[in-house]
């Protein structure tokens, strides 16, 4: 039996797959469902200081024609949540604690001061021993008028510095993870990694990535945007995101201090997706869109599929393949047409005799002209 256990920022997980902060993570009953499945940890919806209802409906829609394994989602939920007091209160702590799974609290303050205030509340509640870690969300793309912190590097450095300056939180000893935005360019990975590496002794892990923000999905039938808030602009999640998530995991893994774990999220629908993200360097993976569509049974299915892939490859632990993605290796690939879209492939090099024949033909008029002069 393949062992799916792992550690995230020093927290032991029985399974390297768990939920992302997102749909179906806002209420105690959702969190208990995750804890009762094979998921290795339970992560709350990002909390704000006060309860808020979020953006107007419809604000979360499936995108694409597939069945349960659909292409993805678009959302502009606008941080609907029950407020930090709820997520660190007895109802949630006791309910999740009873599942025996590590409980991680996600925070997404509307201001730095809110984040600092919430960290104090988490630190106090952590004395119960029922909170395993904090994931600070620096990348919600859906708050009207608020830029994405992780895409504004000066703001990001400032927020991280202020949060790490919280003495009560430091004294709690809780591992801190940062949820990042997707990046698309080398210098952006460099800047984000430099900010994080500056605090390598305090930042235990990063989670990459949040949804691809401010995208637009159009409903042809009604000739309108698919969701209502923010003019229809929202974050794309699910299958569409996998190549971006794979790149973000690999690029950050190669830049971050080795003590900082990378958790991968984006487009995990199957055990194969989870396998690929771990191969690219993730120590664990999260699921959001697929969890929303399929319910907590998705964690059981994807875990079983991952275990089957590992068994078929002779891997008995996550460490056997984590971060071991190989570069393209011509020697180990079967010969294929060079361009899969072209049935004939690019023109083949002409054999030597054909080149001589072509040269002779090209010279023929000149030779004849001299001979007939
Ligand atoms: O609630 C949301 O609109 C939301 C959040 Br907090 C987030 O981090 N990412 C996202 O796609 N939606």
Boltz pocket constraint, residues with backbone or C-beta under 6 A from the ligand:
constraints:
  - pocket:
      binder: B
      contacts: [[A, 21], [A, 46], [A, 75], [A, 76], [A, 77], [A, 78], [A, 79], [A, 80], [A, 108], [A, 137], [A, 139], [A, 140], [A, 141], [A, 142], [A, 210], [A, 211], [A, 235]]
      max_distance: 6.0
